[in-house]
C-alpha cells in the first residue's frame, strides 16, 4: 500500500517556457533533451515545458512510499520520467528566478520515478504549445486547483530500485 510521505505546494513563475525540479547536488543547466516531449530530463533534474502565455502556475509536489494512485481530473497532460537525485535535496528552478528551496523530504538520495500531470486555465488562454506552436484545445479544469492561475501541476515522486518500482 502506497502512502503519502510529504507534500508541498508553491507558486511558480516559469521563464523561457520552463520550470523544473533539480537536486541541489548537481550543477543547474537546461538539459539538452528531446524537445518533442513536455518533460526534459537529465541526471538530477526534470523540467516541464510550458506555453509562453503561462505567467503563474501552482505546483504541488508529493513524495510517496511507492507508486501512488492516479489522481482523477481533467488533466491536459501527463508524463512519467525517471530521474537520479544524488543528494535528495530538491529545489524548484526557473531560469530567471534561480533555485527556490522546498521543504519536501525524499526518503533518501537515489533513483526516483516522477508522474507529472497538468492542466491549464481555459479562461486565461489561448495557450500555444511549446512543442508544435499550435493553439492548444484546453478541456475544462477544476477552478479549485487552478485558483485563478494559468496552470496547475501535480508532481508525484516515488523511489525505484534499478529499474524496479518500489512497492
Secondary structure, DSSP 8 states (H G I E B T S, - for coil): ---EEEEEEEEE--BTTEEEEEETTS--------TTSSEEEETTEEEEE--TT---EEEEEEEESSS-----S--SEEEEEEEEESS--EEEEETTTEEEE-----SSSEEEEEEEEEEE-GGG---B-TTT-SB-------HHHHTT-SEEEEEEEEEEETTEE--
